[in-house]
């Protein structure tokens, strides 16, 4: 289910190692990485302010719930993933990308 959910993200994000970024950063290896740390992506000031934090499952859960509430001022126009199980399924898929 998480891999299917990720297909809706693929319009803006890539998922394979070494794949070029799109409108958003490549999400390969996102779990455990520092927030706003991909060198080839111009992050918003909202995410740059969170650079000392790490993308844990809890952090990603909150981001996916409502990016605008998590990082007010973010340039990501995604409104959030409403279903808690869908958020967990998407995170479970992202965990496999390493």
Secondary structure, 3 states (H helix, E strand, C coil): CHHHHHHHHCCCCCCCCCCCCCCCCCCCCCCCCECCCCCCCCCCHHHHCCCCCECCHHHHHHHHHCHHHHCCCCCCCCCCCCCHHHHHHHHHHHHCCC
